């Protein structure tokens, strides 16, 4: 008997399509793990100590005083001058107007370089958890409020008619209320930061108190 003739085609192994792939060596994963551990260790080693944070917070308060000090001092001078004039010291009217005008300009970002610089202030990283950025924003707003309050006092002193003086006087109490409320909110944030870090540094002195002569009874009558 003869063997039948092979009619099927010879077997040819199938080829994989596409590029051949390589497996990532295990040492690569090991190297990545080591790198991550190193980064974590470095972050731990750079975590600021409590004493460093205390030093940074004291420095922060010094920077706030530099930025807002001239505004706060000008506001104090303006309030003193206004009280004197409203209390009957009419001879100082022109001087008082000058003091108030200068004080208001010291609280404006556009005309006060220290405040303009503080508007771009960056809190150091060690104090990032203390919410001081919010306090800084409120300080700038406080400066705007201080400007408005001094302009309201100026309006009283410059009023040329009784209706104008009445309107100006009516604006004083609400303006002072806003100023005091803003300062209280800032002090709350600053005191929380002091408690968290454990420092006893005095807070920057943002002027806020009530004027006893809001009715300006001692002022000369308007023209």
C-alpha positions as CSV (number, residue, x, y, z in Angstrom):
1,X,0.0,0.0,0.0
2,X,1.3,3.4,-0.9
3,X,1.3,6.4,1.5
4,X,-1.2,9.1,0.3
5,X,0.2,12.3,-0.9
6,X,0.3,15.3,1.6
7,X,-2.3,17.8,0.5
8,X,-2.4,20.2,3.5
9,X,0.1,23.1,3.6
10,X,3.0,22.8,6.0
11,X,2.6,24.2,9.5
12,X,3.9,27.8,9.9
13,X,4.0,29.3,13.4
14,X,1.9,32.4,13.8
15,X,3.7,35.8,14.3
16,X,2.7,38.3,16.9
17,X,1.6,41.6,15.4
18,X,3.2,44.9,16.6
19,X,6.4,45.6,18.4
20,X,7.8,43.3,20.9
21,X,7.3,44.4,24.5
22,X,9.7,44.3,27.4
23,X,8.9,43.8,31.0
24,X,10.1,46.6,33.3
25,X,12.9,45.3,35.4
26,X,12.2,44.9,39.1
27,X,15.1,47.1,40.0
28,X,13.3,50.1,38.4
29,X,10.4,49.7,40.9
30,X,12.9,49.3,43.7
31,X,14.7,52.5,42.7
32,X,11.4,54.5,42.6
33,X,10.4,53.2,46.0
34,X,13.8,54.3,47.4
35,X,13.4,57.7,45.8
36,X,10.0,58.2,47.4
37,X,11.2,57.2,50.8
38,X,14.1,59.7,50.4
39,X,11.7,62.5,49.6
40,X,9.6,61.7,52.6
41,X,12.6,61.6,54.8
42,X,13.8,65.0,53.6
43,X,10.3,66.4,54.2
44,X,10.4,65.2,57.7
45,X,13.9,66.5,58.3
46,X,12.8,70.0,57.1
47,X,9.7,70.2,59.3
48,X,10.1,73.4,61.3
49,X,10.5,73.1,65.0
50,X,8.2,75.0,67.4
51,X,10.9,77.4,68.3
52,X,11.5,78.1,64.6
53,X,7.8,78.8,64.0
54,X,7.8,81.1,67.0
55,X,10.7,83.0,65.6
56,X,8.9,83.2,62.2
57,X,5.7,84.4,63.8
58,X,7.6,87.2,65.6
59,X,9.2,88.1,62.3
60,X,5.7,88.1,60.7
61,X,4.3,90.6,63.3
62,X,7.4,92.8,62.8
63,X,6.6,92.8,59.0
64,X,3.0,93.7,59.7
65,X,4.1,96.6,61.8
66,X,6.4,97.8,59.0
67,X,3.6,97.6,56.5
68,X,0.7,99.1,58.4
69,X,2.5,101.1,61.1
70,X,2.4,104.5,59.3
71,X,-1.3,104.0,58.6
72,X,-2.1,103.1,62.2
73,X,-0.1,106.0,63.5
74,X,-1.6,108.4,61.1
75,X,-5.1,107.3,62.1
76,X,-4.3,107.8,65.8
77,X,-3.1,111.4,65.0
78,X,-6.2,112.1,62.9
79,X,-8.5,110.9,65.7
80,X,-6.7,113.0,68.3
81,X,-6.8,116.1,66.1
82,X,-10.5,115.6,65.3
83,X,-11.4,115.2,69.0
84,X,-9.5,118.4,69.9
85,X,-11.2,120.4,67.2
86,X,-14.7,118.9,67.9
87,X,-14.1,119.7,71.6
88,X,-13.7,123.4,70.9
89,X,-10.1,124.0,69.7
90,X,-11.1,125.9,66.7
91,X,-7.7,127.5,66.2
92,X,-6.4,124.1,65.1
93,X,-8.9,123.6,62.4
94,X,-6.5,124.1,59.5
95,X,-3.8,122.0,61.2
96,X,-6.4,119.3,61.8
97,X,-7.4,119.2,58.2
98,X,-3.8,118.8,57.2
99,X,-3.3,116.0,59.7
100,X,-6.4,114.1,58.6
101,X,-5.4,114.5,54.9
102,X,-2.0,113.2,55.5
103,X,-3.3,110.3,57.6
104,X,-5.7,109.2,55.0
105,X,-3.0,109.2,52.3
106,X,-0.9,107.0,54.6
107,X,-3.6,104.3,54.5
108,X,-4.1,104.1,50.7
109,X,-2.3,101.4,48.7
110,X,-1.9,103.9,45.8
111,X,0.0,106.5,47.9
112,X,1.6,104.4,50.7
113,X,4.6,102.4,49.7
114,X,4.7,100.3,52.9
115,X,1.1,99.3,52.4
116,X,1.6,98.6,48.7
117,X,4.5,96.3,49.7
118,X,2.5,94.5,52.3
119,X,-0.3,93.9,49.8
120,X,2.1,91.5,48.1
121,X,3.4,89.9,51.3
122,X,3.9,86.2,51.4
123,X,3.6,84.3,54.7
124,X,6.6,82.0,55.3
125,X,5.8,78.3,54.7
126,X,6.3,77.3,58.3
127,X,3.3,79.4,59.2
128,X,1.1,78.2,56.4
129,X,-1.4,76.5,58.7
130,X,-2.2,79.5,60.8
131,X,-4.6,81.3,58.4
132,X,-2.4,84.4,58.3
133,X,-3.1,85.1,54.6
134,X,-6.7,85.8,55.6
135,X,-5.5,88.2,58.3
136,X,-3.2,89.9,55.8
137,X,-6.2,90.4,53.4
138,X,-8.2,91.8,56.3
139,X,-5.3,94.2,57.2
140,X,-5.5,95.7,53.7
141,X,-9.2,96.0,54.0
142,X,-8.7,97.7,57.4
143,X,-6.5,100.2,55.8
144,X,-9.2,101.0,53.2
145,X,-11.7,101.4,56.1
146,X,-9.2,103.7,57.9
147,X,-9.0,105.8,54.8
148,X,-12.8,106.1,54.5
149,X,-13.1,106.9,58.2
150,X,-10.6,109.8,58.0
151,X,-12.3,111.1,54.9
152,X,-15.6,111.1,56.8
153,X,-14.0,113.1,59.5
154,X,-12.6,115.5,56.9
155,X,-16.0,115.9,55.5
156,X,-17.3,117.0,58.9
157,X,-14.5,119.6,59.2
158,X,-14.9,120.9,55.7
159,X,-18.7,121.0,55.5
160,X,-19.9,124.4,54.3
161,X,-23.6,123.9,55.1
162,X,-25.6,122.5,58.0
163,X,-27.1,119.7,55.8
164,X,-23.7,118.7,54.6
165,X,-22.3,118.6,58.1
166,X,-25.3,116.6,59.3
167,X,-24.8,114.0,56.5
168,X,-21.0,113.8,57.3
169,X,-21.7,113.3,61.0
170,X,-24.2,110.5,60.3
171,X,-21.5,108.6,58.4
172,X,-18.9,108.7,61.3
173,X,-20.4,106.1,63.6
174,X,-21.0,103.4,61.0
175,X,-17.5,104.0,59.6
176,X,-16.0,103.5,63.0
177,X,-18.1,100.4,63.6
178,X,-16.7,98.8,60.4
179,X,-13.2,99.7,61.4
180,X,-13.5,98.2,64.9
181,X,-15.2,95.0,63.6
182,X,-12.4,94.5,61.1
183,X,-9.7,95.0,63.7
184,X,-11.5,92.5,66.0
185,X,-11.6,89.9,63.3
186,X,-7.8,90.4,62.6
187,X,-7.0,90.2,66.3
188,X,-8.9,86.9,66.6
189,X,-6.8,85.3,63.8
190,X,-3.5,86.7,65.3
191,X,-4.3,85.5,68.8
192,X,-5.1,82.1,67.4
193,X,-1.7,82.0,65.7
194,X,0.0,83.1,68.9
195,X,-1.8,80.4,70.9
196,X,-0.9,77.7,68.3
197,X,2.8,78.6,68.2
198,X,3.1,79.7,71.9
199,X,4.4,83.3,71.7
200,X,3.6,86.3,73.8
201,X,4.5,89.0,71.3
202,X,2.2,92.1,71.4
203,X,-0.1,92.3,68.4
204,X,0.4,95.1,65.9
205,X,-1.6,98.1,67.2
206,X,-4.5,98.8,64.8
207,X,-6.2,101.8,66.2
208,X,-9.8,101.4,67.2
209,X,-11.9,103.1,69.8
210,X,-14.9,105.3,70.1
211,X,-14.8,109.1,69.6
212,X,-16.5,111.0,72.4
213,X,-17.3,114.0,70.2
214,X,-19.1,112.4,67.3
215,X,-21.5,115.3,67.1
216,X,-18.7,117.8,66.7
217,X,-20.5,120.3,69.0
218,X,-17.3,122.4,69.4
219,X,-16.9,123.0,65.7
220,X,-17.5,126.4,64.3
221,X,-20.9,126.6,62.4
222,X,-20.7,126.0,58.7
223,X,-20.6,129.1,56.5
